[in-house]
Amino acid sequence: MPAEYNKLGIHFQYPENWTLDENDALAGRASVTVYSPGGAFWSVTVHPRRADPGQLARAVVNAMQQEYKDVEVAETTETIAGREMIGFDLDFFYLDLIAAARVRCLQTDQATYTVFFQAEDREYDRLQAVFQAMTTSLLAHVKRLGS
């Protein structure tokens, strides 16, 4: 049975064996992260409605490029739960491992959401469906534009 998070306008399900970190939320920021036992993570941040999703996604890319050398970046759109999200796929080396990170953004009438997830390449392949399921559960609780 999945665990459920529902605070600060953020509502999603996640695997019960993952660790929840809501330190940012407790500090007053609408952001929460969950970590897999293997070290992968999925994070969501809620921004004001007027925040530009493209700028938010590019800011994540810029931060990653400052942190890691030779980040491969591909701009993308992805439809999840009938919602088109814009973002980037990032691949980079960390220590001796290849890591995959994804940032997806969505703007609604109420807020702009940034979802970011990252894992070592092999773990990412195993967890891709889990990341998608968490994002889908988040979007199921987000009102659509115009509704």
N, C-alpha and C positions, 0 to 999 in steps of 0.2 A: 504494500500500500504506500503510495507516495505521501511525502510530507507536504504541507501547504504553508505558504507565507501570505499574510494579508494585513499589511500595515502601510500607512502613509500613501495610500492610493496605489500601492504595488501589490498585486495579487497573482501568484503563480504556484504551480506544483513543482516539486523536485524530488529526486530519489532520497528515501529516508536515511540511507547510509552516507549521504553527503553532509558536509559541515556548513552550517549557516553562519555568515559573518554580517551582522547588522550594525557594526561600529559606526559606519558612516550615517546610517539612519538614526542611530541614537545620538549622534552629534548634530542632528538637524538637517542633514542632507538626504534627499529622497533617493537613496541608492542602497542596494543590498547585493551581496555576492554569496554564491555557494561553491564549495570546493569538493571535488571528487576525492576518493581515497588515494588515487594515484597522482594528485596534484593539479589536475585540470580545473578550470573554473568557468563559471557563467555569472555575468553581472548585469544588472539593469539599473539605469539611472533615469529619473524623471526630471525633465527640464521645463521651464515655462513654455507655454504654447508658442510664443513668438520666436523661440530659438530655431535657427535654421538647421534642419537635419543634415544637409550637405556639409555645412561648416563644422558641425559637431563630429561627423564621421572623419572629415579631413584632419581635425584636431587630434583625433586618436591616432591616425596614420603618422602625423608629424611627431607625436610623442614617442611612438614606436620606433621611428627612424632615428630619433635622438638617442634612444636607449640601446638599439641593436644595429649592428653593421649590416649592410647589404640586405635590407628588407625587400622582398619581392611583393609588389602591390598590384592588385587587379581591382578596378572599380566594378561594381556589380549591382544588380537589383535582384531581389528574391521575393517571391510571393509565398507568404506563410499565413495559413488560416484565412486565405482570401484577401490578405493585406499586402500591398507592395511596400517593401522596405528597401531603402537605398543603403549602400555601404561599400565596404572593401574586404577583400580576402587578402591576408598577409601571411607570408611564409618567410622564416628566417632561421638562422642558426643560433642556438643557445647552448653554450658549452660544446659538447660533441653531438648534440641532438638537433634534429630539424623540428621546429615548432610551427604550428598553424594557429592563426588567430583570425577571428572574424568580427567585424563591427557592422551592425545593422541599426538603422534609424527609421523612426516612424513619427509623423506629425498628425495630431488629431485636433479637434476643437478645444480640448481641455489641456493638452500637454504635448511635449515632444519627448519621445523615448529613445534611449540609446541602449542597445543590448551588445555586450562584448563577451566573447568566449575564446578560450585559448587552451591548447593542450599540446603535448609532445605529439609528433606526427602519427605514431602508431596508436597512441591512446585516442587521438582525435578521430581516427577511422572507426574505432570501437564506440566512441561516444557521440558521433555526429547525430544519430537519431535521438539521443537523450537531449542534446542541446536544442534540437528542433522541437521536441516535445515540450520542453520548458518554455521556449519562446511562444509556441502555440498556446500553451495554457495562460501565459501572460496576455497575449492578444485577445483571448476569449473574454477577458475581463476589461478590456479597453474599449471605450465607446468609439464608434466610427465617426468620421467627419460628417457633420450635418445631422447627427442623430441626437 
